[in-house]
Amino acid sequence: MGWVRIHLFPKEEDGRSCPAELGGVALAATGGQVIEAAQAIREVGAKVERIVAVIDRLQGAGENITEAGFEFNALLTKTDLGITA
């Protein structure tokens, strides 16, 4: 189970878009769910530049997220935590 922090602001009176932020996910396995969420957020006009995971389980999330057109960063990997399985 993950989390996503989103900041959305209404459009300015002159129609300019305001900033939006996609926070990240707690755990990243394959990245499928967060990619779907980021694409849905883009569809409503928000800008999603980067997806950040607290822990990358090293099961393909980084590669899949990058291939989908987003930058990816993780604070830790399972290896950093000494998990080898």
Short mmCIF file of the C-alpha atoms (twelve columns), coordinates in Angstrom:
data_MODEL
# 
_entry.id   MODEL 
# 
loop_
_atom_site.group_PDB 
_atom_site.id 
_atom_site.type_symbol 
_atom_site.label_atom_id 
_atom_site.label_alt_id 
_atom_site.label_comp_id 
_atom_site.label_asym_id 
_atom_site.label_seq_id 
_atom_site.Cartn_x 
_atom_site.Cartn_y 
_atom_site.Cartn_z 
_atom_site.pdbx_PDB_model_num 
ATOM 1  C CA . MET A 1  0.000  0.000   0.000   1 
ATOM 2  C CA . GLY A 2  1.392  3.396   -0.923  1 
ATOM 3  C CA . TRP A 3  0.637  7.053   -0.544  1 
ATOM 4  C CA . VAL A 4  0.483  9.959   -2.930  1 
ATOM 5  C CA . ARG A 5  0.652  13.612  -1.931  1 
ATOM 6  C CA . ILE A 6  -0.958 15.909  -4.451  1 
ATOM 7  C CA . HIS A 7  -1.082 19.701  -4.388  1 
ATOM 8  C CA . LEU A 8  -3.467 21.145  -6.963  1 
ATOM 9  C CA . PHE A 9  -4.231 24.812  -7.362  1 
ATOM 10 C CA . PRO A 10 -7.039 26.381  -9.378  1 
ATOM 11 C CA . LYS A 11 -6.259 28.101  -12.639 1 
ATOM 12 C CA . GLU A 12 -5.471 31.787  -12.529 1 
ATOM 13 C CA . GLU A 13 -8.093 34.198  -13.841 1 
ATOM 14 C CA . ASP A 14 -6.094 34.625  -17.049 1 
ATOM 15 C CA . GLY A 15 -6.196 30.851  -17.634 1 
ATOM 16 C CA . ARG A 16 -2.587 30.100  -16.699 1 
ATOM 17 C CA . SER A 17 -2.044 26.743  -15.045 1 
ATOM 18 C CA . CYS A 18 -0.794 26.670  -11.492 1 
ATOM 19 C CA . PRO A 19 1.746  24.217  -10.039 1 
ATOM 20 C CA . ALA A 20 0.874  20.688  -9.011  1 
ATOM 21 C CA . GLU A 21 2.970  18.196  -7.106  1 
ATOM 22 C CA . LEU A 22 2.907  14.419  -6.977  1 
ATOM 23 C CA . GLY A 23 4.560  13.287  -3.783  1 
ATOM 24 C CA . GLY A 24 5.472  9.655   -4.079  1 
ATOM 25 C CA . VAL A 25 4.863  6.122   -2.932  1 
ATOM 26 C CA . ALA A 26 5.914  4.331   0.232   1 
ATOM 27 C CA . LEU A 27 6.998  1.132   -1.522  1 
ATOM 28 C CA . ALA A 28 7.779  0.645   -5.193  1 
ATOM 29 C CA . ALA A 29 7.652  -2.860  -6.648  1 
ATOM 30 C CA . THR A 30 6.856  -2.750  -10.376 1 
ATOM 31 C CA . GLY A 31 5.572  0.844   -10.399 1 
ATOM 32 C CA . GLY A 32 2.320  -0.031  -12.156 1 
ATOM 33 C CA . GLN A 33 -0.076 1.675   -9.757  1 
ATOM 34 C CA . VAL A 34 1.893  4.881   -9.390  1 
ATOM 35 C CA . ILE A 35 2.354  5.114   -13.177 1 
ATOM 36 C CA . GLU A 36 -1.428 4.849   -13.625 1 
ATOM 37 C CA . ALA A 37 -1.976 7.542   -10.975 1 
ATOM 38 C CA . ALA A 38 0.612  9.879   -12.513 1 
ATOM 39 C CA . GLN A 39 -0.883 9.447   -15.994 1 
ATOM 40 C CA . ALA A 40 -4.375 10.200  -14.646 1 
ATOM 41 C CA . ILE A 41 -3.059 13.336  -12.964 1 
ATOM 42 C CA . ARG A 42 -1.439 14.436  -16.236 1 
ATOM 43 C CA . GLU A 43 -4.730 13.865  -18.070 1 
ATOM 44 C CA . VAL A 44 -6.407 16.553  -15.954 1 
ATOM 45 C CA . GLY A 45 -3.674 19.026  -16.828 1 
ATOM 46 C CA . ALA A 46 -1.246 18.733  -13.931 1 
ATOM 47 C CA . LYS A 47 2.496  18.459  -14.495 1 
ATOM 48 C CA . VAL A 48 4.119  15.338  -13.061 1 
ATOM 49 C CA . GLU A 49 7.900  15.402  -13.283 1 
ATOM 50 C CA . ARG A 50 9.148  12.930  -10.707 1 
ATOM 51 C CA . ILE A 51 7.956  9.943   -8.731  1 
ATOM 52 C CA . VAL A 52 9.677  9.302   -5.420  1 
ATOM 53 C CA . ALA A 53 9.528  6.070   -3.423  1 
ATOM 54 C CA . VAL A 54 10.569 5.715   0.169   1 
ATOM 55 C CA . ILE A 55 11.728 2.131   -0.491  1 
ATOM 56 C CA . ASP A 56 12.426 0.604   -3.908  1 
ATOM 57 C CA . ARG A 57 11.943 -3.165  -3.728  1 
ATOM 58 C CA . LEU A 58 14.118 -3.522  -6.871  1 
ATOM 59 C CA . GLN A 59 11.427 -5.369  -8.817  1 
ATOM 60 C CA . GLY A 60 11.455 -3.124  -11.891 1 
ATOM 61 C CA . ALA A 61 9.752  0.059   -10.667 1 
ATOM 62 C CA . GLY A 62 12.649 2.344   -11.575 1 
ATOM 63 C CA . GLU A 63 12.907 1.023   -15.102 1 
ATOM 64 C CA . ASN A 64 9.127  0.967   -15.674 1 
ATOM 65 C CA . ILE A 65 8.584  4.475   -14.308 1 
ATOM 66 C CA . THR A 66 11.458 5.881   -16.369 1 
ATOM 67 C CA . GLU A 67 10.180 4.094   -19.482 1 
ATOM 68 C CA . ALA A 68 6.747  5.680   -18.864 1 
ATOM 69 C CA . GLY A 69 8.365  9.117   -19.075 1 
ATOM 70 C CA . PHE A 70 8.816  10.083  -15.428 1 
ATOM 71 C CA . GLU A 71 11.946 10.655  -13.369 1 
ATOM 72 C CA . PHE A 72 12.285 8.158   -10.505 1 
ATOM 73 C CA . ASN A 73 14.099 8.407   -7.206  1 
ATOM 74 C CA . ALA A 74 14.056 6.211   -4.121  1 
ATOM 75 C CA . LEU A 75 15.274 7.162   -0.677  1 
ATOM 76 C CA . LEU A 76 16.293 3.558   0.066   1 
ATOM 77 C CA . THR A 77 16.376 0.198   -1.626  1 
ATOM 78 C CA . LYS A 78 15.778 -3.190  -0.076  1 
ATOM 79 C CA . THR A 79 19.525 -3.785  -0.423  1 
ATOM 80 C CA . ASP A 80 20.225 -0.686  1.683   1 
ATOM 81 C CA . LEU A 81 18.134 -2.308  4.393   1 
ATOM 82 C CA . GLY A 82 20.045 -5.584  4.180   1 
ATOM 83 C CA . ILE A 83 17.173 -7.493  2.577   1 
ATOM 84 C CA . THR A 84 18.462 -10.017 0.059   1 
ATOM 85 C CA . ALA A 85 15.375 -12.118 -0.662  1 
# 
